[in-house]
Amino acid sequence: MFDTYRMLGREHEADLEREAAQLHRADPFRRQRRRVARVAFVALAIAAAMLLVWLFAFPG
């Protein structure tokens, strides 16, 4: 009975180690994706501001 729990504990620990290694390998890509999202958000904000200026500066 205890051997079963010991085996399950080892499997769970191995799963956690694999997941940690996977997250560690993906970390640079995650940082890059955040940077790209931030740049895209800034570009959209600038485009929206320019559109508002154009609409109100040149009515009709």
Backbone atoms as SQL, in Angstrom:
CREATE TABLE atoms (id INTEGER PRIMARY KEY, chain TEXT, resi INTEGER, resn TEXT, atom TEXT, x REAL, y REAL, z REAL);
INSERT INTO atoms VALUES
  (1, 'A', 1, 'MET', 'N', 0.828, -1.198, 0.000),
  (2, 'A', 1, 'MET', 'CA', 0.000, 0.000, 0.000),
  (3, 'A', 1, 'MET', 'C', 0.870, 1.258, 0.000),
  (4, 'A', 2, 'PHE', 'N', 1.868, 1.258, 0.904),
  (5, 'A', 2, 'PHE', 'CA', 2.741, 2.432, 0.962),
  (6, 'A', 2, 'PHE', 'C', 3.574, 2.568, -0.306),
  (7, 'A', 3, 'ASP', 'N', 3.905, 1.436, -0.908),
  (8, 'A', 3, 'ASP', 'CA', 4.674, 1.484, -2.156),
  (9, 'A', 3, 'ASP', 'C', 3.881, 2.175, -3.261),
  (10, 'A', 4, 'THR', 'N', 2.580, 1.963, -3.254),
  (11, 'A', 4, 'THR', 'CA', 1.729, 2.609, -4.258),
  (12, 'A', 4, 'THR', 'C', 1.773, 4.126, -4.100),
  (13, 'A', 5, 'TYR', 'N', 1.639, 4.598, -2.858),
  (14, 'A', 5, 'TYR', 'CA', 1.685, 6.039, -2.611),
  (15, 'A', 5, 'TYR', 'C', 3.070, 6.605, -2.908),
  (16, 'A', 6, 'ARG', 'N', 4.104, 5.848, -2.589),
  (17, 'A', 6, 'ARG', 'CA', 5.464, 6.283, -2.880),
  (18, 'A', 6, 'ARG', 'C', 5.653, 6.426, -4.392),
  (19, 'A', 7, 'MET', 'N', 5.134, 5.456, -5.146),
  (20, 'A', 7, 'MET', 'CA', 5.244, 5.497, -6.600),
  (21, 'A', 7, 'MET', 'C', 4.471, 6.700, -7.161),
  (22, 'A', 8, 'LEU', 'N', 3.267, 6.921, -6.648),
  (23, 'A', 8, 'LEU', 'CA', 2.480, 8.067, -7.103),
  (24, 'A', 8, 'LEU', 'C', 3.180, 9.382, -6.774),
  (25, 'A', 9, 'GLY', 'N', 3.805, 9.440, -5.610),
  (26, 'A', 9, 'GLY', 'CA', 4.554, 10.638, -5.225),
  (27, 'A', 9, 'GLY', 'C', 5.712, 10.893, -6.170),
  (28, 'A', 10, 'ARG', 'N', 6.428, 9.840, -6.543),
  (29, 'A', 10, 'ARG', 'CA', 7.547, 9.990, -7.481),
  (30, 'A', 10, 'ARG', 'C', 7.052, 10.446, -8.850),
  (31, 'A', 11, 'GLU', 'N', 5.955, 9.868, -9.300),
  (32, 'A', 11, 'GLU', 'CA', 5.399, 10.275, -10.595),
  (33, 'A', 11, 'GLU', 'C', 4.963, 11.738, -10.571),
  (34, 'A', 12, 'HIS', 'N', 4.345, 12.127, -9.467),
  (35, 'A', 12, 'HIS', 'CA', 3.892, 13.517, -9.345),
  (36, 'A', 12, 'HIS', 'C', 5.095, 14.466, -9.324),
  (37, 'A', 13, 'GLU', 'N', 6.133, 14.086, -8.596),
  (38, 'A', 13, 'GLU', 'CA', 7.336, 14.911, -8.546),
  (39, 'A', 13, 'GLU', 'C', 7.981, 15.014, -9.929),
  (40, 'A', 14, 'ALA', 'N', 8.010, 13.915, -10.663),
  (41, 'A', 14, 'ALA', 'CA', 8.563, 13.936, -12.022),
  (42, 'A', 14, 'ALA', 'C', 7.717, 14.830, -12.930),
  (43, 'A', 15, 'ASP', 'N', 6.392, 14.782, -12.766),
  (44, 'A', 15, 'ASP', 'CA', 5.510, 15.661, -13.547),
  (45, 'A', 15, 'ASP', 'C', 5.808, 17.131, -13.250),
  (46, 'A', 16, 'LEU', 'N', 5.990, 17.446, -11.968),
  (47, 'A', 16, 'LEU', 'CA', 6.288, 18.828, -11.592),
  (48, 'A', 16, 'LEU', 'C', 7.631, 19.281, -12.158),
  (49, 'A', 17, 'GLU', 'N', 8.618, 18.387, -12.141),
  (50, 'A', 17, 'GLU', 'CA', 9.926, 18.732, -12.699),
  (51, 'A', 17, 'GLU', 'C', 9.838, 18.964, -14.205),
  (52, 'A', 18, 'ARG', 'N', 9.065, 18.134, -14.903),
  (53, 'A', 18, 'ARG', 'CA', 8.891, 18.326, -16.348),
  (54, 'A', 18, 'ARG', 'C', 8.187, 19.647, -16.641),
  (55, 'A', 19, 'GLU', 'N', 7.169, 19.959, -15.855),
  (56, 'A', 19, 'GLU', 'CA', 6.439, 21.207, -16.056),
  (57, 'A', 19, 'GLU', 'C', 7.340, 22.415, -15.783),
  (58, 'A', 20, 'ALA', 'N', 8.158, 22.338, -14.733),
  (59, 'A', 20, 'ALA', 'CA', 9.080, 23.433, -14.426),
  (60, 'A', 20, 'ALA', 'C', 10.097, 23.614, -15.548),
  (61, 'A', 21, 'ALA', 'N', 10.606, 22.517, -16.088),
  (62, 'A', 21, 'ALA', 'CA', 11.565, 22.606, -17.193),
  (63, 'A', 21, 'ALA', 'C', 10.904, 23.208, -18.431),
  (64, 'A', 22, 'GLN', 'N', 9.669, 22.832, -18.684),
  (65, 'A', 22, 'GLN', 'CA', 8.949, 23.364, -19.844),
  (66, 'A', 22, 'GLN', 'C', 8.721, 24.872, -19.686),
  (67, 'A', 23, 'LEU', 'N', 8.334, 25.303, -18.490),
  (68, 'A', 23, 'LEU', 'CA', 8.129, 26.730, -18.256),
  (69, 'A', 23, 'LEU', 'C', 9.442, 27.494, -18.364),
  (70, 'A', 24, 'HIS', 'N', 10.517, 26.881, -17.890),
  (71, 'A', 24, 'HIS', 'CA', 11.826, 27.527, -17.967),
  (72, 'A', 24, 'HIS', 'C', 12.255, 27.715, -19.426),
  (73, 'A', 25, 'ARG', 'N', 12.002, 26.706, -20.257),
  (74, 'A', 25, 'ARG', 'CA', 12.365, 26.810, -21.676),
  (75, 'A', 25, 'ARG', 'C', 11.507, 27.846, -22.392),
  (76, 'A', 26, 'ALA', 'N', 10.263, 28.021, -21.972),
  (77, 'A', 26, 'ALA', 'CA', 9.339, 28.935, -22.656),
  (78, 'A', 26, 'ALA', 'C', 9.469, 30.376, -22.168),
  (79, 'A', 27, 'ASP', 'N', 10.230, 30.610, -21.102),
  (80, 'A', 27, 'ASP', 'CA', 10.298, 31.938, -20.499),
  (81, 'A', 27, 'ASP', 'C', 10.751, 33.037, -21.465),
  (82, 'A', 28, 'PRO', 'N', 11.804, 32.858, -22.254),
  (83, 'A', 28, 'PRO', 'CA', 12.203, 33.940, -23.177),
  (84, 'A', 28, 'PRO', 'C', 11.114, 34.299, -24.191),
  (85, 'A', 29, 'PHE', 'N', 10.382, 33.304, -24.656),
  (86, 'A', 29, 'PHE', 'CA', 9.318, 33.569, -25.626),
  (87, 'A', 29, 'PHE', 'C', 8.161, 34.310, -24.977),
  (88, 'A', 30, 'ARG', 'N', 7.896, 33.989, -23.713),
  (89, 'A', 30, 'ARG', 'CA', 6.826, 34.668, -23.000),
  (90, 'A', 30, 'ARG', 'C', 7.161, 36.143, -22.818),
  (91, 'A', 31, 'ARG', 'N', 8.424, 36.431, -22.479),
  (92, 'A', 31, 'ARG', 'CA', 8.838, 37.827, -22.331),
  (93, 'A', 31, 'ARG', 'C', 8.731, 38.565, -23.659),
  (94, 'A', 32, 'GLN', 'N', 9.140, 37.904, -24.735),
  (95, 'A', 32, 'GLN', 'CA', 9.084, 38.529, -26.058),
  (96, 'A', 32, 'GLN', 'C', 7.637, 38.810, -26.452),
  (97, 'A', 33, 'ARG', 'N', 6.728, 37.885, -26.135),
  (98, 'A', 33, 'ARG', 'CA', 5.325, 38.076, -26.484),
  (99, 'A', 33, 'ARG', 'C', 4.747, 39.269, -25.725),
  (100, 'A', 34, 'ARG', 'N', 5.127, 39.434, -24.447),
  (101, 'A', 34, 'ARG', 'CA', 4.645, 40.589, -23.682),
  (102, 'A', 34, 'ARG', 'C', 5.146, 41.890, -24.296),
  (103, 'A', 35, 'ARG', 'N', 6.401, 41.885, -24.733),
  (104, 'A', 35, 'ARG', 'CA', 6.987, 43.078, -25.333),
  (105, 'A', 35, 'ARG', 'C', 6.252, 43.431, -26.624),
  (106, 'A', 36, 'VAL', 'N', 5.956, 42.431, -27.428),
  (107, 'A', 36, 'VAL', 'CA', 5.240, 42.661, -28.688),
  (108, 'A', 36, 'VAL', 'C', 3.843, 43.197, -28.402),
  (109, 'A', 37, 'ALA', 'N', 3.183, 42.649, -27.392),
  (110, 'A', 37, 'ALA', 'CA', 1.838, 43.114, -27.043),
  (111, 'A', 37, 'ALA', 'C', 1.881, 44.568, -26.576),
  (112, 'A', 38, 'ARG', 'N', 2.900, 44.925, -25.813),
  (113, 'A', 38, 'ARG', 'CA', 3.019, 46.296, -25.327),
  (114, 'A', 38, 'ARG', 'C', 3.228, 47.264, -26.492),
  (115, 'A', 39, 'VAL', 'N', 4.080, 46.894, -27.429),
  (116, 'A', 39, 'VAL', 'CA', 4.339, 47.744, -28.595),
  (117, 'A', 39, 'VAL', 'C', 3.074, 47.884, -29.437),
  (118, 'A', 40, 'ALA', 'N', 2.339, 46.796, -29.614),
  (119, 'A', 40, 'ALA', 'CA', 1.100, 46.849, -30.394),
  (120, 'A', 40, 'ALA', 'C', 0.080, 47.756, -29.715),
  (121, 'A', 41, 'PHE', 'N', -0.008, 47.690, -28.385),
  (122, 'A', 41, 'PHE', 'CA', -0.950, 48.536, -27.658),
  (123, 'A', 41, 'PHE', 'C', -0.587, 50.009, -27.830),
  (124, 'A', 42, 'VAL', 'N', 0.689, 50.332, -27.729),
  (125, 'A', 42, 'VAL', 'CA', 1.122, 51.721, -27.899),
  (126, 'A', 42, 'VAL', 'C', 0.817, 52.200, -29.316),
  (127, 'A', 43, 'ALA', 'N', 1.066, 51.363, -30.306),
  (128, 'A', 43, 'ALA', 'CA', 0.783, 51.742, -31.693),
  (129, 'A', 43, 'ALA', 'C', -0.707, 51.997, -31.899),
  (130, 'A', 44, 'LEU', 'N', -1.549, 51.156, -31.315),
  (131, 'A', 44, 'LEU', 'CA', -2.995, 51.370, -31.433),
  (132, 'A', 44, 'LEU', 'C', -3.431, 52.645, -30.723),
  (133, 'A', 45, 'ALA', 'N', -2.842, 52.931, -29.573),
  (134, 'A', 45, 'ALA', 'CA', -3.193, 54.152, -28.848),
  (135, 'A', 45, 'ALA', 'C', -2.807, 55.387, -29.654),
  (136, 'A', 46, 'ILE', 'N', -1.642, 55.355, -30.273),
  (137, 'A', 46, 'ILE', 'CA', -1.211, 56.486, -31.105),
  (138, 'A', 46, 'ILE', 'C', -2.126, 56.641, -32.313),
  (139, 'A', 47, 'ALA', 'N', -2.491, 55.535, -32.943),
  (140, 'A', 47, 'ALA', 'CA', -3.388, 55.594, -34.100),
  (141, 'A', 47, 'ALA', 'C', -4.753, 56.153, -33.705),
  (142, 'A', 48, 'ALA', 'N', -5.256, 55.748, -32.549),
  (143, 'A', 48, 'ALA', 'CA', -6.548, 56.259, -32.088),
  (144, 'A', 48, 'ALA', 'C', -6.461, 57.754, -31.802),
  (145, 'A', 49, 'ALA', 'N', -5.366, 58.194, -31.196),
  (146, 'A', 49, 'ALA', 'CA', -5.195, 59.619, -30.915),
  (147, 'A', 49, 'ALA', 'C', -5.121, 60.417, -32.209),
  (148, 'A', 50, 'MET', 'N', -4.399, 59.904, -33.186),
  (149, 'A', 50, 'MET', 'CA', -4.298, 60.606, -34.471),
  (150, 'A', 50, 'MET', 'C', -5.646, 60.661, -35.176),
  (151, 'A', 51, 'LEU', 'N', -6.426, 59.604, -35.071),
  (152, 'A', 51, 'LEU', 'CA', -7.757, 59.596, -35.674),
  (153, 'A', 51, 'LEU', 'C', -8.649, 60.643, -35.025),
  (154, 'A', 52, 'LEU', 'N', -8.592, 60.745, -33.701),
  (155, 'A', 52, 'LEU', 'CA', -9.393, 61.755, -33.010),
  (156, 'A', 52, 'LEU', 'C', -8.966, 63.166, -33.400),
  (157, 'A', 53, 'VAL', 'N', -7.671, 63.395, -33.506),
  (158, 'A', 53, 'VAL', 'CA', -7.184, 64.711, -33.929),
  (159, 'A', 53, 'VAL', 'C', -7.680, 65.014, -35.332),
  (160, 'A', 54, 'TRP', 'N', -7.595, 64.049, -36.210),
  (161, 'A', 54, 'TRP', 'CA', -8.035, 64.247, -37.593),
  (162, 'A', 54, 'TRP', 'C', -9.532, 64.540, -37.652),
  (163, 'A', 55, 'LEU', 'N', -10.324, 63.812, -36.860),
  (164, 'A', 55, 'LEU', 'CA', -11.776, 64.024, -36.870),
  (165, 'A', 55, 'LEU', 'C', -12.159, 65.403, -36.354),
  (166, 'A', 56, 'PHE', 'N', -11.481, 65.855, -35.281),
  (167, 'A', 56, 'PHE', 'CA', -11.859, 67.136, -34.693),
  (168, 'A', 56, 'PHE', 'C', -11.146, 68.324, -35.338),
  (169, 'A', 57, 'ALA', 'N', -10.000, 68.112, -35.939),
  (170, 'A', 57, 'ALA', 'CA', -9.272, 69.217, -36.566),
  (171, 'A', 57, 'ALA', 'C', -9.828, 69.528, -37.956),
  (172, 'A', 58, 'PHE', 'N', -10.348, 68.519, -38.616),
  (173, 'A', 58, 'PHE', 'CA', -10.878, 68.696, -39.972),
  (174, 'A', 58, 'PHE', 'C', -12.334, 68.227, -40.038),
  (175, 'A', 59, 'PRO', 'N', -13.236, 68.924, -39.365),
  (176, 'A', 59, 'PRO', 'CA', -14.633, 68.476, -39.405),
  (177, 'A', 59, 'PRO', 'C', -15.238, 68.707, -40.792),
  (178, 'A', 60, 'GLY', 'N', -16.024, 67.733, -41.202),
  (179, 'A', 60, 'GLY', 'CA', -16.783, 67.848, -42.425),
  (180, 'A', 60, 'GLY', 'C', -15.963, 67.757, -43.629);
